[in-house]
Amino acid sequence: MRLPDGYQERIYTPQQSRSVEAVWRHEELQAGRSLILPDGRCDVIVRYNADRAVVPKLVVTGPATQPYWVAFEAGDRWIGVRLRPERGGVLWGDALGAVKDQVALGAQAEALVPELAGLCVAGIREDILRQALVRFVEGRALTPEGHRAGESVRRIHLAGGRFAVTELAARAGCSTRHLNRLFGGTVGLSVKAYASLVQFHRALRLICDAGGSLSDAAFEAGYADQAHMTRAMRRFGGFVPSDIPEGLIRPDVSGGLWGNRAA
Amino acid sequence: MKLGYTIIYVKNVPETVAFYEAAFGLTQRFMHESTLYAEMETGDTVLSFSAEEVIELDGLAFAPNEKSAIPAGWEICFVTEDVAAAFEKALAAGCSPVSKPHGVPWGQTISYVRDLNGCLVEIATPMNLEG
């Protein structure tokens, strides 16, 4: 995991919260832009500024499967809650299946989570934002579907995204059709799409940390060959394995299975 | 270099330790306060259990041990003079039978069960190398 300056997060273990994976905050001292890698999760975020006259803005993200650039001004700040992959419905409800790679801003986000609209007042304190976001997410009821999907999400992470959908369905004791429907309603992505993201993040890590060649990394990550790994890097990162951008932010996508290594 | 540990990754370490105590008569040597790692009293080569969660920290990946899946292609083998009694004790503690005690041409009595996590465990008489 590699995190940028000005970024802090607290990872929650499953024992600490069934819904919150992490609470994070970020601050940019200078205007610029940064590349965000897709992690397949939904976040609820308040974006504000060190200038207390700026009115905070609510942001709700759908499960991301594509890299995207965020542009910012000096003093921009964010505080957000990252939900566990199988808890996207907390923010999107029944619309979850249709919001892949979408971001709701301002009034659109307030319509999704009207309980949080009251946070968008100039000068609001960060600790109040943090408390309100966590309380809102924690207050949403757990569903048996989310719990069942969570078991398969866990298997996907343990296997580094290398399980075929048929194997995951067999382990879950259901059909592949059923498992995909379950994922569509809880994660907001197909099983394959989510597993591909986990595989991509692990491959990235193997390239950077395993001490071998690109073809070693492709093999261990479970790609058929190096060309398949290159294709995944282009698709999820917008770069090629031999040219990974310097200073790339590699998020902790272990599903909060363990806790924060940096802590 | 010498073989130091056999470490089995499991979903729940305390549950697995309790199961191995009941099913195979082992005793716990050590449990980390986080309950994510434990060692059994097995002499110089330690049998340990580690929580699956910790692997993603190091970029490892594996097929997790589960009763509903095909077991991985390796086993733990416990050696005893009374295989029949040990086999019954293992079943009573919740192991699933795979192969009941039987003689093999080279003189051993062997049997197989699967543990609470679906791992393959053999229970056999000692091999008589002089025979």
Contacts between the chains, C-beta under 8 A, distances in Angstrom:
chain1	res1	chain2	res2	distance
A	155	B	64	6.2
A	157	B	56	6.0
A	158	B	52	5.5
A	158	B	55	6.7
A	158	B	56	7.5
A	158	B	61	6.8
A	158	B	62	6.5
A	158	B	63	7.8
A	158	B	64	4.7
A	159	B	61	5.4
A	159	B	62	6.7
A	159	B	63	5.8
A	159	B	64	7.1
A	160	B	60	7.9
A	160	B	61	2.8
A	161	B	61	7.8
A	162	B	61	6.2
A	163	B	63	7.4
A	167	B	69	7.8
A	170	B	68	7.1
A	170	B	69	7.4
A	171	B	66	5.9
A	171	B	68	5.2
A	171	B	69	5.4
A	173	B	68	6.4
A	202	B	59	6.4
A	202	B	61	6.3
A	205	B	59	4.9
A	206	B	59	6.2
A	209	B	59	6.2
A	210	B	59	6.7
A	222	B	61	7.9
A	254	B	56	4.0
A	254	B	57	7.2
A	255	B	56	7.7
A	257	B	52	7.9
A	257	B	53	4.2
A	257	B	56	5.9
A	258	B	53	4.8
A	258	B	54	6.0
A	258	B	56	6.6
A	258	B	57	5.8
A	261	B	57	6.1
